């Protein structure tokens, strides 16, 4: 009878260990799944941010190009002619009175 009791105790212990191992594996699987979902979300966010960075770099180049133009003599001359009505020496100015 002592052997039966010992076998039952051993069997019960094995069952408990097996149940714990199954529980542990399930918890680990759930953890890996959650981490994988988080990783995928972060990769999508990274892709979006990299696209935004590229757009901002293009915008920066456009603005630098505009700044260079605004600092150029051509732009200053254009503004002087159009907004201030200035002319270069030796140029003739025609005024249209038909309006």
C-alpha positions as CSV (number, residue, x, y, z in Angstrom):
1,X,0.0,0.0,0.0
2,X,2.9,2.3,0.6
3,X,4.0,1.8,-3.0
4,X,0.6,2.9,-4.2
5,X,0.6,6.0,-2.1
6,X,4.1,6.8,-3.3
7,X,3.0,6.3,-7.0
8,X,0.0,8.5,-6.5
9,X,2.1,11.2,-5.0
10,X,4.7,10.9,-7.8
11,X,1.9,11.0,-10.4
12,X,0.3,14.0,-8.7
13,X,3.6,15.8,-8.6
14,X,4.3,15.1,-12.3
15,X,0.8,16.4,-13.1
16,X,1.4,19.6,-11.2
17,X,4.8,20.1,-12.9
18,X,3.3,19.4,-16.3
19,X,0.5,21.8,-15.7
20,X,3.0,24.5,-14.5
21,X,5.1,23.9,-17.6
22,X,2.0,24.2,-19.9
23,X,1.0,27.4,-18.1
24,X,4.6,28.8,-18.4
25,X,4.7,28.0,-22.2
26,X,1.3,29.6,-22.7
27,X,2.4,32.7,-20.9
28,X,5.6,32.9,-22.9
29,X,3.8,32.4,-26.1
30,X,1.4,35.2,-25.2
31,X,4.3,37.4,-24.3
32,X,6.1,36.7,-27.6
33,X,2.8,37.4,-29.5
34,X,2.4,40.7,-27.8
35,X,6.0,41.7,-28.4
36,X,5.6,40.8,-32.1
37,X,2.5,43.0,-32.4
38,X,4.3,45.8,-30.7
39,X,7.3,45.4,-33.0
40,X,5.1,45.4,-36.1
41,X,3.4,48.6,-34.9
42,X,6.8,50.2,-34.3
43,X,8.0,49.2,-37.7
44,X,5.0,50.8,-39.3
45,X,5.5,54.0,-37.3
46,X,9.2,54.0,-38.3
47,X,8.2,53.8,-42.0
48,X,5.8,56.7,-41.6
49,X,8.4,58.8,-39.8
50,X,11.0,58.1,-42.4
51,X,8.7,59.2,-45.1
52,X,7.9,62.4,-43.1
53,X,11.7,63.0,-42.7
54,X,12.2,62.7,-46.5
55,X,9.3,65.1,-47.2
56,X,10.8,67.6,-44.7
57,X,14.2,67.3,-46.3
58,X,12.7,68.1,-49.7
59,X,10.9,71.0,-48.1
60,X,14.1,72.2,-46.6
61,X,15.9,72.1,-50.0
62,X,13.0,74.0,-51.5
63,X,13.2,76.7,-48.8
64,X,17.0,77.0,-49.2
65,X,16.6,77.4,-52.9
66,X,14.0,80.2,-52.3
67,X,16.3,81.8,-49.8
68,X,19.2,81.8,-52.3
69,X,16.9,83.3,-55.0
70,X,15.6,86.0,-52.6
71,X,19.2,87.0,-51.7
72,X,20.2,87.2,-55.4
73,X,20.6,90.4,-57.4
74,X,18.0,89.1,-59.9
75,X,15.3,89.0,-57.3
76,X,16.2,92.4,-55.9
77,X,16.1,93.9,-59.4
78,X,12.7,92.3,-60.1
79,X,11.2,93.7,-56.9
80,X,12.7,97.2,-57.6
81,X,11.2,97.2,-61.1
82,X,7.8,95.7,-60.3
83,X,7.0,97.3,-56.9
84,X,9.1,100.5,-56.9
85,X,9.0,101.3,-60.6
86,X,12.7,101.8,-60.8
87,X,14.6,101.6,-64.1
88,X,18.2,101.2,-65.1
89,X,20.0,104.2,-66.5
90,X,19.6,104.4,-70.2
91,X,16.2,102.6,-70.3
92,X,13.1,104.3,-71.7
93,X,9.9,104.0,-69.8
94,X,6.6,103.9,-71.8
95,X,3.4,104.8,-70.0
96,X,0.2,103.5,-71.4
97,X,-2.6,106.1,-70.9
98,X,-5.2,103.9,-72.6
99,X,-6.4,102.4,-69.3
